[in-house]
Amino acid sequence: SQTIHQWPATLVQPVGSPLSLECTVEGTSNPNLYWYRQAAGRGLQLLFYSVGIGQISSEVPQNLSASRPQDRQFILSSKKLLLSDSGFYLCAWRKTGTYYEQYFGPGTRLTVT
Amino acid sequence: EDKVVQSPLSLVVHEGDTVTLNCSYEVTNFRSLLWYKQEKKAPTFLFMLTSSGIEKKSGRLSSILDKKELFSILNITATQTGDSAVYLCAVTNDYKLSFGAGTTVTVRA
């Protein structure tokens, strides 16, 4: 069966510090991978998605970036965090193809102080 | 731009009541509609609907899609306090999911 991991689970970082969140998927190959952010009391905002190694599509212009160095690894980064970057960050995966559901990792709660 | 609208935004019911949640959408290259449940953590998958008029059921939850009128409903019967959560609707094209803002359901004992 497939499993998705995210770490860390919680993170408190000062404004201006860098960020690196990691997501890995087990039990499948060539998945579609996604990063979402959910601000407190708000809906899910798609940040990035990837359909293959090195292929990143950005949905929202911001100070975040994403990379996919390996087939089942997806990394979200920032060089300098802003207060507005606080939120619940979720990684998700989906089988390649059209009619498949998407599954979420456990998430990282980021607080920028 | 793809659009997913859920209603109501929130509701409060008592245990045993039936709840109906609505989701309307406008999306290019529609492929499927999904429902998720979120309880202060990551969303968990409930249903995926691709064809009109075919009801999907899981225990006390059921859902149906109308591709002509571009909406879906999620029903919860005989609600329990454990059903309290945010219910999210999402629609897919080939790669992406577009999510609605969610409906917050509170079930009181």
Chai-1 contact restraints between the chains, C-beta under 6 A:
chainA,res_idxA,chainB,res_idxB,connection_type,confidence,min_distance_angstrom,max_distance_angstrom,comment,restraint_id
A,G43,B,F99,contact,1.0,0.0,6.0,A-B,restraint_1
A,G43,B,A101,contact,1.0,0.0,6.0,A-B,restraint_2
A,G43,B,G102,contact,1.0,0.0,6.0,A-B,restraint_3
A,L44,B,F99,contact,1.0,0.0,6.0,A-B,restraint_4
A,L90,B,A42,contact,1.0,0.0,6.0,A-B,restraint_5
A,T98,B,R31,contact,1.0,0.0,6.0,A-B,restraint_6
A,Y99,B,S32,contact,1.0,0.0,6.0,A-B,restraint_7
A,Y99,B,T50,contact,1.0,0.0,6.0,A-B,restraint_8
A,E101,B,L34,contact,1.0,0.0,6.0,A-B,restraint_9
A,E101,B,F45,contact,1.0,0.0,6.0,A-B,restraint_10
A,E101,B,M48,contact,1.0,0.0,6.0,A-B,restraint_11
A,Q102,B,L97,contact,1.0,0.0,6.0,A-B,restraint_12
A,F104,B,A42,contact,1.0,0.0,6.0,A-B,restraint_13
A,F104,B,P43,contact,1.0,0.0,6.0,A-B,restraint_14
A,P106,B,A42,contact,1.0,0.0,6.0,A-B,restraint_15
A,G107,B,A42,contact,1.0,0.0,6.0,A-B,restraint_16
